[in-house]
């Protein structure tokens, strides 16, 4: 077994190497082998239970009725997004997916990449937090693990898109500013939006598309170039800022428009922003 072999070889080299340095001689084997055996037994007693999860720490999943909220944080290649779940049914869906990850431990070892994205699960319980971190491959590693695509599907449900992107407070003409539609190609100029235009774009375009699951999605794209004709071309930034109970409350919504974002595209075209 590689784990035991590495432990024994590393322990042998480390233990007797230190003995040689301390005694300033290479003749340490006859006098030190008992100490080495005790050292090795202690290390095995400590590390083997951890390696095989004898205490069930790695396999632990809280019960849905213990969880106040759950969140998934995905790294750089997925836009550094965090999605929060508060509905018990959605939390149970995430727990079921987490169970599949645990059951696939050995298979997932082959997905580990030095440049892979880490996916963090966080469960907020009554008075404590449970966190787990996994490497399911990444866009850059070109690994199409079914567990990753299953997670993307969960994160792209309409309710999870809304929890990730929808404004927490009502957007009004008085609390919105700095709104803009950006284009990454020089053939079309960026467009600053008035407050009225921002409200129309959000309530008539973006919000219905989020409810339909057609904007604000996390992309499960493993091969460049992106398949979506509007990806990297049209980006919307909307901002909300107001004083709430004496403190400044700010939110920023930033989304790429997709070819299937029908309501958003219709509003942008009606405003003359898109042809």
ZADO-1210 file (C-alpha; in nm, 4 decimals, padded with zeros to 6 digits):
<atoms>
<atom x="00.0000" y="00.0000" z="00.0000" code="UNK" pos="1"/>
<atom x="00.1615" y="00.3340" z="-00.1082" code="UNK" pos="2"/>
<atom x="00.0498" y="00.5146" z="00.2080" code="UNK" pos="3"/>
<atom x="00.2082" y="00.2606" z="00.4456" code="UNK" pos="4"/>
<atom x="00.5199" y="00.2271" z="00.2303" code="UNK" pos="5"/>
<atom x="00.5754" y="00.6033" z="00.2255" code="UNK" pos="6"/>
<atom x="00.5142" y="00.6223" z="00.5992" code="UNK" pos="7"/>
<atom x="00.7662" y="00.3471" z="00.6758" code="UNK" pos="8"/>
<atom x="01.0355" y="00.4650" z="00.4332" code="UNK" pos="9"/>
<atom x="00.9960" y="00.8301" z="00.5334" code="UNK" pos="10"/>
<atom x="00.9931" y="00.7405" z="00.9010" code="UNK" pos="11"/>
<atom x="01.3039" y="00.5231" z="00.8641" code="UNK" pos="12"/>
<atom x="01.5005" y="00.7927" z="00.6840" code="UNK" pos="13"/>
<atom x="01.3846" y="01.0695" z="00.9147" code="UNK" pos="14"/>
<atom x="01.4316" y="00.8835" z="01.2422" code="UNK" pos="15"/>
<atom x="01.7741" y="00.7347" z="01.1765" code="UNK" pos="16"/>
<atom x="01.8900" y="01.0478" z="00.9961" code="UNK" pos="17"/>
<atom x="01.8231" y="01.2555" z="01.3075" code="UNK" pos="18"/>
<atom x="01.9884" y="00.9894" z="01.5225" code="UNK" pos="19"/>
<atom x="02.3034" y="01.0069" z="01.3085" code="UNK" pos="20"/>
<atom x="02.3136" y="01.3854" z="01.3326" code="UNK" pos="21"/>
<atom x="02.2605" y="01.3879" z="01.7075" code="UNK" pos="22"/>
<atom x="02.5149" y="01.1104" z="01.7777" code="UNK" pos="23"/>
<atom x="02.7553" y="01.2262" z="01.5033" code="UNK" pos="24"/>
<atom x="02.8021" y="00.8700" z="01.3819" code="UNK" pos="25"/>
<atom x="02.6416" y="00.6308" z="01.1328" code="UNK" pos="26"/>
<atom x="02.6493" y="00.3449" z="01.3853" code="UNK" pos="27"/>
<atom x="02.3045" y="00.4012" z="01.5301" code="UNK" pos="28"/>
<atom x="02.0997" y="00.1049" z="01.4057" code="UNK" pos="29"/>
<atom x="02.1738" y="-00.1434" z="01.6862" code="UNK" pos="30"/>
<atom x="02.0974" y="00.1033" z="01.9638" code="UNK" pos="31"/>
<atom x="01.8053" y="00.2869" z="01.8041" code="UNK" pos="32"/>
<atom x="01.5843" y="00.0201" z="01.6466" code="UNK" pos="33"/>
<atom x="01.3594" y="-00.0098" z="01.9546" code="UNK" pos="34"/>
<atom x="01.2969" y="00.3625" z="01.9527" code="UNK" pos="35"/>
<atom x="01.2230" y="00.3451" z="01.5823" code="UNK" pos="36"/>
<atom x="00.9652" y="00.0702" z="01.6407" code="UNK" pos="37"/>
<atom x="00.7937" y="00.2764" z="01.9110" code="UNK" pos="38"/>
<atom x="00.7982" y="00.5837" z="01.6862" code="UNK" pos="39"/>
<atom x="00.6566" y="00.3880" z="01.3919" code="UNK" pos="40"/>
<atom x="00.3817" y="00.2298" z="01.6039" code="UNK" pos="41"/>
<atom x="00.2797" y="00.5709" z="01.7354" code="UNK" pos="42"/>
<atom x="00.2686" y="00.7189" z="01.3841" code="UNK" pos="43"/>
<atom x="00.0649" y="00.4235" z="01.2520" code="UNK" pos="44"/>
<atom x="-00.1793" y="00.4529" z="01.5421" code="UNK" pos="45"/>
<atom x="-00.2250" y="00.8219" z="01.4659" code="UNK" pos="46"/>
<atom x="-00.2309" y="00.8278" z="01.0854" code="UNK" pos="47"/>
<atom x="-00.4050" y="00.5044" z="00.9820" code="UNK" pos="48"/>
<atom x="-00.7384" y="00.6013" z="01.1453" code="UNK" pos="49"/>
<atom x="-00.7166" y="00.9383" z="00.9690" code="UNK" pos="50"/>
<atom x="-00.6294" y="00.7807" z="00.6339" code="UNK" pos="51"/>
<atom x="-00.9292" y="00.5460" z="00.6472" code="UNK" pos="52"/>
<atom x="-01.1652" y="00.7943" z="00.8144" code="UNK" pos="53"/>
<atom x="-01.2121" y="00.5717" z="01.1189" code="UNK" pos="54"/>
<atom x="-01.3899" y="00.8534" z="01.3057" code="UNK" pos="55"/>
<atom x="-01.6297" y="00.9323" z="01.0193" code="UNK" pos="56"/>
<atom x="-01.5137" y="01.2940" z="00.9869" code="UNK" pos="57"/>
<atom x="-01.4747" y="01.2804" z="00.6097" code="UNK" pos="58"/>
<atom x="-01.8059" y="01.0983" z="00.5643" code="UNK" pos="59"/>
<atom x="-02.0003" y="01.3304" z="00.7938" code="UNK" pos="60"/>
<atom x="-02.3014" y="01.5134" z="00.6513" code="UNK" pos="61"/>
<atom x="-02.5408" y="01.6991" z="00.8808" code="UNK" pos="62"/>
<atom x="-02.9117" y="01.6189" z="00.8683" code="UNK" pos="63"/>
<atom x="-03.1304" y="01.8605" z="00.6748" code="UNK" pos="64"/>
<atom x="-03.3238" y="01.9566" z="00.9894" code="UNK" pos="65"/>
<atom x="-02.9955" y="02.0646" z="01.1556" code="UNK" pos="66"/>
<atom x="-02.9033" y="02.3074" z="00.8775" code="UNK" pos="67"/>
<atom x="-03.0032" y="02.6726" z="00.8869" code="UNK" pos="68"/>
<atom x="-02.8413" y="02.7436" z="00.5500" code="UNK" pos="69"/>
<atom x="-02.5932" y="02.5873" z="00.3101" code="UNK" pos="70"/>
<atom x="-02.3671" y="02.7467" z="00.0523" code="UNK" pos="71"/>
<atom x="-02.1441" y="02.6435" z="-00.2364" code="UNK" pos="72"/>
<atom x="-01.8416" y="02.8498" z="-00.3309" code="UNK" pos="73"/>
<atom x="-01.6789" y="02.7852" z="-00.6677" code="UNK" pos="74"/>
<atom x="-01.3408" y="02.9297" z="-00.7599" code="UNK" pos="75"/>
<atom x="-01.1871" y="03.1487" z="-01.0259" code="UNK" pos="76"/>
<atom x="-01.2776" y="02.9466" z="-01.3366" code="UNK" pos="77"/>
<atom x="-01.6450" y="02.9701" z="-01.2398" code="UNK" pos="78"/>
<atom x="-01.6433" y="03.3397" z="-01.1612" code="UNK" pos="79"/>
<atom x="-01.5737" y="03.2995" z="-00.7869" code="UNK" pos="80"/>
<atom x="-01.9441" y="03.2515" z="-00.7218" code="UNK" pos="81"/>
<atom x="-02.1192" y="03.1725" z="-00.3941" code="UNK" pos="82"/>
<atom x="-02.4698" y="03.0264" z="-00.3921" code="UNK" pos="83"/>
<atom x="-02.6746" y="03.0049" z="-00.0718" code="UNK" pos="84"/>
<atom x="-02.9508" y="02.7511" z="-00.0043" code="UNK" pos="85"/>
<atom x="-03.2154" y="02.8084" z="00.2637" code="UNK" pos="86"/>
<atom x="-03.5080" y="02.6011" z="00.1355" code="UNK" pos="87"/>
<atom x="-03.5044" y="02.2528" z="00.3007" code="UNK" pos="88"/>
<atom x="-03.5779" y="02.0777" z="-00.0314" code="UNK" pos="89"/>
<atom x="-03.2875" y="02.2550" z="-00.2023" code="UNK" pos="90"/>
<atom x="-03.0592" y="02.1791" z="00.0923" code="UNK" pos="91"/>
<atom x="-03.1564" y="01.8109" z="00.0710" code="UNK" pos="92"/>
<atom x="-03.0724" y="01.8117" z="-00.3013" code="UNK" pos="93"/>
<atom x="-02.7284" y="01.9495" z="-00.2141" code="UNK" pos="94"/>
<atom x="-02.6849" y="01.6908" z="00.0631" code="UNK" pos="95"/>
<atom x="-02.7683" y="01.4091" z="-00.1800" code="UNK" pos="96"/>
<atom x="-02.5073" y="01.5434" z="-00.4214" code="UNK" pos="97"/>
<atom x="-02.2558" y="01.5673" z="-00.1348" code="UNK" pos="98"/>
<atom x="-02.3247" y="01.2014" z="-00.0538" code="UNK" pos="99"/>
<atom x="-02.2377" y="01.1067" z="-00.4123" code="UNK" pos="100"/>
<atom x="-01.9091" y="01.2965" z="-00.3815" code="UNK" pos="101"/>
<atom x="-01.8200" y="01.1071" z="-00.0636" code="UNK" pos="102"/>
<atom x="-01.9048" y="00.7746" z="-00.2290" code="UNK" pos="103"/>
<atom x="-01.6775" y="00.8655" z="-00.5237" code="UNK" pos="104"/>
<atom x="-01.3709" y="00.9433" z="-00.3123" code="UNK" pos="105"/>
<atom x="-01.1336" y="00.6967" z="-00.4793" code="UNK" pos="106"/>
<atom x="-01.2386" y="00.7877" z="-00.8316" code="UNK" pos="107"/>
<atom x="-01.2029" y="01.1603" z="-00.7648" code="UNK" pos="108"/>
<atom x="-00.8372" y="01.1236" z="-00.6703" code="UNK" pos="109"/>
<atom x="-00.7568" y="01.1181" z="-01.0412" code="UNK" pos="110"/>
<atom x="-00.9157" y="01.4623" z="-01.0855" code="UNK" pos="111"/>
<atom x="-00.6668" y="01.6454" z="-00.8697" code="UNK" pos="112"/>
<atom x="-00.4862" y="01.9143" z="-01.0632" code="UNK" pos="113"/>
<atom x="-00.2343" y="02.1734" z="-00.9517" code="UNK" pos="114"/>
<atom x="-00.4517" y="02.4314" z="-01.1288" code="UNK" pos="115"/>
<atom x="-00.7870" y="02.2770" z="-01.0447" code="UNK" pos="116"/>
<atom x="-01.0671" y="02.4777" z="-00.8894" code="UNK" pos="117"/>
<atom x="-01.1603" y="02.3974" z="-00.5340" code="UNK" pos="118"/>
<atom x="-01.5306" y="02.3724" z="-00.4534" code="UNK" pos="119"/>
<atom x="-01.6243" y="02.4529" z="-00.0936" code="UNK" pos="120"/>
<atom x="-01.9434" y="02.3428" z="00.0817" code="UNK" pos="121"/>
<atom x="-02.0437" y="02.5303" z="00.3958" code="UNK" pos="122"/>
<atom x="-02.3240" y="02.4224" z="00.6285" code="UNK" pos="123"/>
<atom x="-02.4431" y="02.6724" z="00.8890" code="UNK" pos="124"/>
<atom x="-02.5824" y="02.4778" z="01.1822" code="UNK" pos="125"/>
<atom x="-02.7199" y="02.6004" z="01.5117" code="UNK" pos="126"/>
<atom x="-02.4107" y="02.7579" z="01.6610" code="UNK" pos="127"/>
<atom x="-02.1420" y="02.5972" z="01.4431" code="UNK" pos="128"/>
<atom x="-02.0146" y="02.5738" z="01.0874" code="UNK" pos="129"/>
<atom x="-01.9198" y="02.2630" z="00.8884" code="UNK" pos="130"/>
<atom x="-01.6979" y="02.3096" z="00.5813" code="UNK" pos="131"/>
<atom x="-01.5814" y="02.0611" z="00.3189" code="UNK" pos="132"/>
<atom x="-01.3599" y="02.1210" z="00.0156" code="UNK" pos="133"/>
<atom x="-01.3315" y="01.9117" z="-00.3017" code="UNK" pos="134"/>
<atom x="-01.1472" y="01.9158" z="-00.6335" code="UNK" pos="135"/>
<atom x="-01.3750" y="01.8022" z="-00.9158" code="UNK" pos="136"/>
<atom x="-01.1500" y="01.9239" z="-01.1955" code="UNK" pos="137"/>
<atom x="-01.1932" y="02.2553" z="-01.3716" code="UNK" pos="138"/>
<atom x="-01.2576" y="02.4177" z="-01.7049" code="UNK" pos="139"/>
<atom x="-00.8830" y="02.4461" z="-01.7589" code="UNK" pos="140"/>
<atom x="-00.8147" y="02.0828" z="-01.6741" code="UNK" pos="141"/>
<atom x="-01.0739" y="01.9699" z="-01.9323" code="UNK" pos="142"/>
<atom x="-01.2094" y="01.7088" z="-01.6903" code="UNK" pos="143"/>
<atom x="-01.5807" y="01.6496" z="-01.7465" code="UNK" pos="144"/>
<atom x="-01.6650" y="01.4757" z="-01.4227" code="UNK" pos="145"/>
<atom x="-02.0380" y="01.3966" z="-01.3959" code="UNK" pos="146"/>
<atom x="-02.0391" y="01.5156" z="-01.0353" code="UNK" pos="147"/>
<atom x="-01.9266" y="01.8573" z="-01.1543" code="UNK" pos="148"/>
<atom x="-02.1958" y="01.8799" z="-01.4194" code="UNK" pos="149"/>
<atom x="-02.4561" y="01.7601" z="-01.1658" code="UNK" pos="150"/>
<atom x="-02.3508" y="02.0413" z="-00.9320" code="UNK" pos="151"/>
<atom x="-02.3706" y="02.2944" z="-01.2150" code="UNK" pos="152"/>
<atom x="-02.7284" y="02.1792" z="-01.2802" code="UNK" pos="153"/>
<atom x="-02.8188" y="02.2319" z="-00.9131" code="UNK" pos="154"/>
<atom x="-02.6598" y="02.5776" z="-00.9098" code="UNK" pos="155"/>
<atom x="-02.8421" y="02.6753" z="-01.2285" code="UNK" pos="156"/>
<atom x="-03.1921" y="02.6041" z="-01.1011" code="UNK" pos="157"/>
<atom x="-03.4030" y="02.9246" z="-01.1161" code="UNK" pos="158"/>
<atom x="-03.4307" y="02.9526" z="-00.7370" code="UNK" pos="159"/>
<atom x="-03.0534" y="02.9261" z="-00.6928" code="UNK" pos="160"/>
<atom x="-02.9900" y="03.1801" z="-00.9689" code="UNK" pos="161"/>
<atom x="-03.2283" y="03.4197" z="-00.7912" code="UNK" pos="162"/>
<atom x="-03.0553" y="03.3655" z="-00.4559" code="UNK" pos="163"/>
<atom x="-02.7197" y="03.4350" z="-00.6197" code="UNK" pos="164"/>
<atom x="-02.8079" y="03.7425" z="-00.8268" code="UNK" pos="165"/>
<atom x="-03.1467" y="03.9015" z="-00.7496" code="UNK" pos="166"/>
<atom x="-03.1428" y="04.2246" z="-00.5503" code="UNK" pos="167"/>
<atom x="-03.2346" y="04.1744" z="-00.1865" code="UNK" pos="168"/>
<atom x="-03.4144" y="04.5094" z="-00.1738" code="UNK" pos="169"/>
<atom x="-03.6502" y="04.6717" z="-00.4207" code="UNK" pos="170"/>
<atom x="-03.4711" y="04.8522" z="-00.7026" code="UNK" pos="171"/>
<atom x="-03.6103" y="05.2055" z="-00.7494" code="UNK" pos="172"/>
<atom x="-03.5146" y="05.5171" z="-00.9438" code="UNK" pos="173"/>
<atom x="-03.3957" y="05.6741" z="-00.6192" code="UNK" pos="174"/>
<atom x="-03.1544" y="05.3984" z="-00.5125" code="UNK" pos="175"/>
<atom x="-02.9961" y="05.2930" z="-00.8419" code="UNK" pos="176"/>
<atom x="-02.6995" y="05.4568" z="-01.0146" code="UNK" pos="177"/>
<atom x="-02.3869" y="05.3755" z="-01.2159" code="UNK" pos="178"/>
<atom x="-02.5722" y="05.1323" z="-01.4417" code="UNK" pos="179"/>
<atom x="-02.4123" y="05.0288" z="-01.7672" code="UNK" pos="180"/>
<atom x="-02.4166" y="04.7828" z="-02.0569" code="UNK" pos="181"/>
<atom x="-02.0659" y="04.6839" z="-02.1637" code="UNK" pos="182"/>
<atom x="-01.9411" y="04.5414" z="-02.4923" code="UNK" pos="183"/>
<atom x="-01.6030" y="04.3717" z="-02.5238" code="UNK" pos="184"/>
<atom x="-01.5810" y="04.4332" z="-02.8995" code="UNK" pos="185"/>
<atom x="-01.5079" y="04.7746" z="-03.0462" code="UNK" pos="186"/>
<atom x="-01.7868" y="04.7510" z="-03.3040" code="UNK" pos="187"/>
<atom x="-02.0467" y="04.8614" z="-03.0451" code="UNK" pos="188"/>
<atom x="-02.0033" y="05.1385" z="-02.7820" code="UNK" pos="189"/>
<atom x="-02.0796" y="05.0855" z="-02.4131" code="UNK" pos="190"/>
<atom x="-02.4073" y="05.2390" z="-02.2958" code="UNK" pos="191"/>
<atom x="-02.4760" y="05.4135" z="-01.9658" code="UNK" pos="192"/>
<atom x="-02.8327" y="05.3554" z="-01.8475" code="UNK" pos="193"/>
<atom x="-03.0655" y="05.6040" z="-01.6864" code="UNK" pos="194"/>
<atom x="-03.2401" y="05.4977" z="-01.3659" code="UNK" pos="195"/>
<atom x="-03.5651" y="05.4400" z="-01.5574" code="UNK" pos="196"/>
<atom x="-03.3856" y="05.2259" z="-01.8159" code="UNK" pos="197"/>
<atom x="-03.2146" y="05.0257" z="-01.5439" code="UNK" pos="198"/>
<atom x="-03.5481" y="04.9523" z="-01.3743" code="UNK" pos="199"/>
<atom x="-03.7078" y="04.8441" z="-01.6995" code="UNK" pos="200"/>
<atom x="-03.4123" y="04.6233" z="-01.7899" code="UNK" pos="201"/>
<atom x="-03.4146" y="04.4577" z="-01.4471" code="UNK" pos="202"/>
<atom x="-03.7886" y="04.4049" z="-01.3967" code="UNK" pos="203"/>
<atom x="-03.8920" y="04.3350" z="-01.7566" code="UNK" pos="204"/>
<atom x="-03.5776" y="04.1564" z="-01.8762" code="UNK" pos="205"/>
<atom x="-03.3308" y="04.0237" z="-01.6213" code="UNK" pos="206"/>
<atom x="-03.5656" y="03.9180" z="-01.3395" code="UNK" pos="207"/>
<atom x="-03.8008" y="03.7154" z="-01.5668" code="UNK" pos="208"/>
<atom x="-03.4988" y="03.5515" z="-01.7301" code="UNK" pos="209"/>
<atom x="-03.3575" y="03.4560" z="-01.3884" code="UNK" pos="210"/>
<atom x="-03.6970" y="03.3063" z="-01.3010" code="UNK" pos="211"/>
<atom x="-03.6749" y="03.1082" z="-01.6264" code="UNK" pos="212"/>
<atom x="-03.3156" y="03.0037" z="-01.5602" code="UNK" pos="213"/>
<atom x="-03.1867" y="03.1693" z="-01.8771" code="UNK" pos="214"/>
<atom x="-02.9495" y="03.4296" z="-01.7329" code="UNK" pos="215"/>
<atom x="-02.7056" y="03.4308" z="-01.4416" code="UNK" pos="216"/>
<atom x="-02.6027" y="03.0708" z="-01.4970" code="UNK" pos="217"/>
<atom x="-02.2661" y="02.9252" z="-01.4023" code="UNK" pos="218"/>
<atom x="-02.1056" y="02.8019" z="-01.7213" code="UNK" pos="219"/>
<atom x="-02.0005" y="02.4374" z="-01.7451" code="UNK" pos="220"/>
<atom x="-01.7751" y="02.5071" z="-02.0403" code="UNK" pos="221"/>
<atom x="-01.4723" y="02.2801" z="-02.0722" code="UNK" pos="222"/>
<atom x="-01.3470" y="02.3796" z="-02.4155" code="UNK" pos="223"/>
<atom x="-01.2671" y="02.7201" z="-02.5584" code="UNK" pos="224"/>
<atom x="-01.3997" y="02.9167" z="-02.7374" code="UNK" pos="225"/>
<atom x="-01.7247" y="02.9712" z="-02.5486" code="UNK" pos="226"/>
<atom x="-02.0247" y="02.8355" z="-02.7344" code="UNK" pos="227"/>
<atom x="-02.2554" y="03.1234" z="-02.6419" code="UNK" pos="228"/>
<atom x="-02.2621" y="03.3962" z="-02.9085" code="UNK" pos="229"/>
<atom x="-02.3178" y="03.6682" z="-02.6475" code="UNK" pos="230"/>
<atom x="-02.0655" y="03.5388" z="-02.3941" code="UNK" pos="231"/>
<atom x="-01.7822" y="03.7897" z="-02.3510" code="UNK" pos="232"/>
<atom x="-01.9745" y="04.0363" z="-02.5703" code="UNK" pos="233"/>
<atom x="-02.2568" y="04.1938" z="-02.3692" code="UNK" pos="234"/>
<atom x="-02.2297" y="04.2466" z="-01.9938" code="UNK" pos="235"/>
<atom x="-02.4758" y="04.4299" z="-01.7699" code="UNK" pos="236"/>
<atom x="-02.3895" y="04.6084" z="-01.4446" code="UNK" pos="237"/>
<atom x="-02.6685" y="04.7388" z="-01.2187" code="UNK" pos="238"/>
<atom x="-02.6157" y="04.8936" z="-00.8752" code="UNK" pos="239"/>
<atom x="-02.8359" y="04.9548" z="-00.5720" code="UNK" pos="240"/>
<atom x="-02.7301" y="05.1825" z="-00.2873" code="UNK" pos="241"/>
<atom x="-02.9363" y="05.3294" z="-00.0021" code="UNK" pos="242"/>
<atom x="-02.9312" y="05.4014" z="00.3702" code="UNK" pos="243"/>
<atom x="-03.1027" y="05.1287" z="00.5736" code="UNK" pos="244"/>
<atom x="-03.1405" y="05.1804" z="00.9492" code="UNK" pos="245"/>
<atom x="-02.8614" y="05.4351" z="00.9492" code="UNK" pos="246"/>
<atom x="-02.6154" y="05.2230" z="00.7515" code="UNK" pos="247"/>
<atom x="-02.5215" y="05.2140" z="00.3842" code="UNK" pos="248"/>
<atom x="-02.6624" y="04.9100" z="00.2013" code="UNK" pos="249"/>
<atom x="-02.5048" y="04.8392" z="-00.1400" code="UNK" pos="250"/>
<atom x="-02.5604" y="04.5646" z="-00.3952" code="UNK" pos="251"/>
<atom x="-02.4121" y="04.5112" z="-00.7410" code="UNK" pos="252"/>
<atom x="-02.5568" y="04.2865" z="-01.0092" code="UNK" pos="253"/>
<atom x="-02.3226" y="04.1879" z="-01.2925" code="UNK" pos="254"/>
<atom x="-02.4334" y="03.9424" z="-01.5579" code="UNK" pos="255"/>
<atom x="-02.3468" y="03.8311" z="-01.9082" code="UNK" pos="256"/>
<atom x="-02.6299" y="03.8166" z="-02.1586" code="UNK" pos="257"/>
<atom x="-02.6872" y="03.4773" z="-02.3209" code="UNK" pos="258"/>
<atom x="-02.8418" y="03.3887" z="-02.6525" code="UNK" pos="259"/>
<atom x="-03.1371" y="03.2321" z="-02.4667" code="UNK" pos="260"/>
<atom x="-03.1957" y="03.5354" z="-02.2378" code="UNK" pos="261"/>
<atom x="-03.5072" y="03.6185" z="-02.4391" code="UNK" pos="262"/>
<atom x="-03.6591" y="03.8865" z="-02.2139" code="UNK" pos="263"/>
<atom x="-03.3317" y="04.0703" z="-02.1558" code="UNK" pos="264"/>
<atom x="-03.2465" y="04.0633" z="-02.5250" code="UNK" pos="265"/>
<atom x="-03.5925" y="04.1946" z="-02.6140" code="UNK" pos="266"/>
<atom x="-03.5563" y="04.4924" z="-02.3765" code="UNK" pos="267"/>
<atom x="-03.2027" y="04.5694" z="-02.4966" code="UNK" pos="268"/>
<atom x="-03.3163" y="04.5600" z="-02.8586" code="UNK" pos="269"/>
<atom x="-03.6218" y="04.7786" z="-02.7843" code="UNK" pos="270"/>
<atom x="-03.3910" y="05.0343" z="-02.6208" code="UNK" pos="271"/>
<atom x="-03.1722" y="05.0348" z="-02.9304" code="UNK" pos="272"/>
<atom x="-02.8735" y="04.8959" z="-02.7367" code="UNK" pos="273"/>
<atom x="-02.8659" y="04.5761" z="-02.9430" code="UNK" pos="274"/>
<atom x="-02.9586" y="04.5515" z="-03.3096" code="UNK" pos="275"/>
</atoms>
